[in-house]
Amino acid sequence: MNEKLFKTEFTGLQKYFGHHVEEMVYKIYWHGLQRMPDGAFNMAIRNIIKDFRPTSQVPFPLISDFLKYCGVAGEIRAQKVVTILIKAITEVGAYESVDFRDPYLHLTIIRFGGWPAICTWDSKEWDINYQRFIEAYKTVMLYGECSSSHLIGITERENQLKGYDKYINKPRLISGSEDLKLLE
């Protein structure tokens, strides 16, 4: 995110809500939100102004509020991600490398063992891991961690191990993943 945009909009929010944020707290906000794309941040500001209701306990929006109001976090998005993920598992499988265009989803999948591992989950494992996966995805998004540009399938991994780098195909872009790309 553009730091000048952040500072300008953040200062405007402080004036709007009549709440001054100290320099140290400002740095915490910047650290927590700096990876957010400008468009997503602008959307969050607009939605916070429309919907956030300050209280005596929470007089100013928290970092989680910014993520909620820009549409890049939350239960609904996480459920949509899992729906697209399950569809990709059945349509693509573990052998092809994939790209969801969502680095947060990539990191979450890696934390659960990687693309080939997720592809082997049966319905019982999905029952056990569904909510855990959603919570892990929301946590990754909340803390702004990112991962690789794609997820390696079995074929790519084995070709790399054997030194056949020139035989590695581009990852398959997953249908529906355009919706997951962070707002820009």
C-alpha positions in Angstrom: 0.0 0.0 0.0 1.1 3.5 -0.6 2.2 4.9 2.8 1.1 8.5 1.9 -2.4 7.3 1.0 -2.5 5.3 4.3 -1.4 8.3 6.4 -3.9 10.7 4.7 -6.9 8.4 5.0 -6.0 7.2 8.5 -5.6 10.8 9.7 -9.0 11.6 8.1 -10.6 8.7 10.0 -9.1 10.0 13.3 -10.7 13.3 12.7 -14.0 11.8 11.6 -14.3 9.7 14.8 -12.7 12.3 17.0 -10.1 9.9 18.3 -6.4 10.5 18.1 -4.2 7.4 17.7 -0.7 7.7 19.3 2.4 7.3 17.1 3.2 3.8 18.5 -0.3 2.6 17.9 -0.3 4.2 14.4 2.8 2.1 13.6 1.0 -1.0 14.7 -1.9 -0.2 12.3 0.6 0.5 9.5 2.4 -2.8 10.1 -0.8 -4.7 10.2 -2.3 -3.1 7.1 0.6 -2.1 4.8 0.2 -5.2 2.6 -3.4 -4.3 1.8 -3.8 -3.1 -1.8 -4.8 0.6 -2.2 -8.2 -0.3 -3.6 -9.0 -2.6 -0.7 -8.0 0.0 1.8 -10.1 2.7 0.1 -13.1 0.3 0.2 -12.5 -0.3 3.9 -12.4 3.4 4.6 -15.7 4.0 2.8 -17.4 1.1 4.5 -16.0 2.0 8.0 -17.4 5.5 7.6 -20.8 4.1 6.6 -21.1 1.2 9.1 -18.6 1.3 12.0 -20.2 2.4 15.3 -17.7 3.5 17.9 -18.2 2.5 21.5 -16.5 3.5 24.7 -14.5 0.3 24.6 -13.7 0.4 20.8 -13.7 4.1 19.9 -11.7 3.6 16.7 -11.8 0.7 14.1 -9.4 -2.1 14.8 -7.1 -3.8 12.2 -9.7 -6.6 12.0 -12.4 -4.0 11.2 -10.3 -2.7 8.2 -10.0 -6.3 6.9 -13.7 -7.0 7.5 -14.9 -3.8 5.8 -12.7 -4.2 2.7 -14.1 -7.7 2.0 -10.8 -9.6 2.2 -11.4 -11.4 5.4 -14.2 -13.1 7.2 -16.3 -16.2 7.2 -18.1 -15.8 3.9 -14.8 -15.3 2.0 -13.2 -18.2 3.7 -16.2 -20.5 2.8 -16.0 -19.3 -0.8 -12.3 -20.1 -0.9 -13.0 -23.7 0.4 -15.7 -24.2 -2.1 -13.4 -23.2 -5.0 -10.6 -25.4 -3.4 -12.8 -28.5 -3.2 -13.9 -28.0 -6.8 -10.3 -27.7 -7.9 -9.3 -30.9 -6.1 -12.0 -32.9 -7.9 -11.3 -31.2 -11.3 -7.5 -31.0 -11.3 -6.0 -33.4 -8.8 -2.7 -33.7 -7.1 -0.5 -34.2 -10.1 -0.9 -30.7 -11.7 0.5 -27.6 -10.2 -2.2 -24.9 -9.5 -2.5 -21.2 -9.0 -5.5 -19.8 -7.1 -4.3 -16.2 -7.5 -4.6 -16.0 -3.7 -1.3 -16.1 -1.8 -3.2 -16.5 1.5 -4.9 -19.6 0.3 -1.6 -20.9 -1.0 0.0 -20.5 2.4 -2.9 -22.1 4.2 -2.7 -25.1 1.9 1.0 -25.4 2.5 0.4 -25.3 6.2 -1.9 -28.3 5.8 0.8 -30.3 4.0 0.7 -28.8 0.5 -1.4 -29.3 -2.6 -0.9 -33.1 -3.1 -1.7 -33.7 0.6 -4.9 -31.7 0.5 -6.0 -33.5 -2.6 -5.9 -36.9 -0.8 -8.3 -35.8 2.0 -11.4 -38.0 2.1 -14.8 -36.8 3.3 -14.0 -37.7 6.9 -10.8 -35.7 6.8 -12.7 -32.7 5.4 -15.3 -33.1 8.1 -12.4 -32.9 10.7 -10.4 -30.1 8.9 -13.1 -27.9 7.3 -13.5 -25.4 10.2 -9.8 -25.6 11.0 -8.9 -24.8 7.4 -11.3 -21.8 7.5 -9.9 -20.5 10.7 -6.3 -20.9 9.4 -7.1 -19.0 6.2 -8.7 -16.2 8.2 -5.6 -16.0 10.5 -3.2 -15.9 7.5 -5.2 -13.1 6.0 -5.4 -11.2 9.3 -1.7 -11.2 9.8 -0.9 -10.4 6.2 1.3 -13.4 5.5 1.8 -14.5 1.9 3.2 -17.4 0.1 4.3 -18.6 -3.3 2.8 -17.7 -6.6 1.5 -21.2 -7.1 1.2 -24.6 -5.5 3.4 -27.5 -6.7 1.8 -30.7 -7.8 3.4 -34.1 -7.9 4.6 -33.9 -11.5 6.4 -30.6 -11.0 8.0 -31.8 -7.7 9.2 -35.0 -9.3 10.5 -33.2 -12.4 12.4 -30.8 -10.2 13.9 -33.6 -8.1 15.1 -35.3 -11.3 16.5 -32.1 -12.8 13.9 -32.0 -15.6 13.2 -28.3 -15.1 12.5 -27.7 -18.8 9.6 -30.2 -18.7 7.7 -28.3 -16.0 4.4 -26.9 -17.2 2.9 -23.7 -16.0 0.6 -24.0 -13.1 -3.1 -24.4 -14.0 -5.1 -21.2 -13.1 -8.1 -22.3 -11.2 -11.5 -21.2 -12.5 -13.2 -18.9 -10.0 -9.9 -17.8 -8.6 -10.3 -14.4 -10.2 -12.9 -13.7 -7.5 -10.4 -14.5 -4.9 -7.7 -12.1 -6.1 -7.3 -9.4 -3.6 -9.0 -6.1 -4.5 -6.6 -3.8 -6.2 
